[in-house]
Amino acid sequence: MFSDFAFGIFQESIDTYHIKDDVYQSFTNPYPKDKIEHLLYRKNWIDTVQWHYEDIIRDPAIDPVDALDLKRKIDASNQDRTDLVEYIDSYFLQKYQSVQAKENATINTESPAWAIDRLSILALKIYHMQEEVNRTDASADHIQKCSDKLAVLLEQKKDLSTAIDQLLTDIEAGNKYMKVYKQMKMYNDEELNPVLRGQKG
C-alpha cells in the first residue's frame, strides 16, 4: 500500500535528522531525483526541520533578532512545503493521466498529496510522542497521558492510511478524479502583498 511505503520513508527521514538533531545540519537526499521516494523524503525533511524551528521560536528568552530570522526561515519552509506537495500531486496526475474517469466519478475534498502531507506531520507527532513515553525523567502521570495520546495518534495513522489508499484506488479505478489547484499564496508575492508592493522601486 502506498501509505505504508510513504510512512516508511518519513520514518527514515525523521530518524536520519535526529542523529544530529540540528536544524542547521546539511541535507542529503538518498533517493534519485526522478523517483517519488525523492519527493517524499524531501517533503518530510522540510516538515522535520520546521517542527524544530517551531520549538526554538517558542523559547521565551529568544533574542528578538534571532526570532525574526527564524520567522523568515519558517515562512520559507512553508513555501517549500507547499511546493513539494504540488510536485507530489504532479506525480499522481502523471501516473493516472490515462485513467478515464467514470461518468459518475466524484472529486475528493483534498488531493492525494495534501493527505500525504498530513501523514508526514502525523509521523512526526508519533515520533515525538513516543519520545515522551520513553522518558525516564518524567512523572508516571505524564507518561500515562502521553501513552494515551500516542494510542490516539496510532489510530489516526491507521485511519488516514486507509483513507489515502482508498482514494488512490478510487482514482485508479475512475471512481474519483483529481483536480489540483495551485495554492496561490499571496503574502510572498510582491505584486499581491501590499506591504511588499509598497517597497518596490
SULDA-V885778 format. One record per backbone hydrogen bond with DSSP energy under -1.0 kcal/mol. CO is the residue of the C=O (numbers start at 1). NH is the residue of the N-H. E is the energy in kcal/mol with one decimal. If there is no record, write none. Layout:
BEGIN
co	nh	e
CO	NH	E
CO	NH	E
END
This chain:
BEGIN
co	nh	e
1	5	-1.9
2	6	-2.9
3	7	-2.6
4	8	-2.1
5	9	-1.3
6	10	-2.3
7	11	-2.5
8	12	-1.8
9	13	-2.4
10	14	-2.6
11	15	-2.8
12	16	-2.3
13	17	-2.5
14	18	-2.1
16	19	-1.2
17	21	-2.8
22	25	-1.7
32	35	-1.7
36	40	-2.4
37	41	-2.7
38	42	-2.2
39	43	-2.6
40	44	-2.3
41	45	-2.1
42	46	-2.2
43	47	-1.9
44	48	-2.8
45	49	-2.6
46	50	-2.4
47	51	-2.2
48	52	-1.5
49	53	-2.2
50	54	-2.6
51	55	-1.2
52	56	-2.3
53	57	-2.6
56	59	-1.9
59	62	-2.0
63	67	-2.6
64	68	-2.3
65	69	-2.1
66	70	-2.4
67	71	-2.6
68	72	-1.9
69	73	-1.7
70	74	-2.5
71	75	-2.2
72	76	-2.2
73	77	-2.4
74	78	-2.5
75	79	-1.7
76	80	-2.3
77	81	-2.7
78	82	-2.2
79	83	-2.4
80	84	-2.4
81	85	-2.1
82	86	-2.1
83	87	-2.1
84	88	-2.4
85	89	-2.4
86	90	-1.9
87	91	-1.7
88	92	-1.7
89	93	-2.7
90	94	-2.3
91	95	-2.4
92	96	-2.4
94	97	-1.0
96	99	-1.5
102	105	-2.0
106	177	-1.7
111	115	-1.6
112	116	-2.2
113	117	-2.2
114	118	-1.4
115	119	-1.5
116	120	-2.1
117	121	-1.9
118	122	-2.2
119	123	-2.0
120	124	-1.4
121	125	-2.1
122	126	-2.5
123	127	-2.2
124	128	-2.5
125	129	-2.3
126	130	-2.4
127	131	-1.6
128	132	-1.6
129	133	-2.1
130	134	-1.9
132	135	-1.0
139	143	-2.3
140	144	-2.2
141	145	-2.4
142	146	-2.4
143	147	-2.2
144	148	-2.2
145	149	-2.0
146	150	-2.5
147	151	-1.9
148	152	-1.5
149	153	-2.4
150	154	-2.5
151	155	-1.6
152	156	-2.5
153	157	-2.4
154	158	-1.9
155	159	-2.4
156	160	-3.3
157	161	-2.5
158	162	-2.0
159	163	-2.3
160	164	-2.5
161	165	-2.5
162	166	-2.3
163	167	-2.3
164	168	-2.4
165	169	-2.1
166	170	-2.6
167	171	-2.4
168	172	-2.5
169	173	-1.7
170	175	-2.2
170	176	-1.4
171	174	-1.0
174	102	-2.7
175	106	-2.0
186	189	-1.1
189	192	-1.1
189	193	-2.9
193	197	-2.7
194	198	-1.7
196	199	-1.0
197	200	-1.0
END
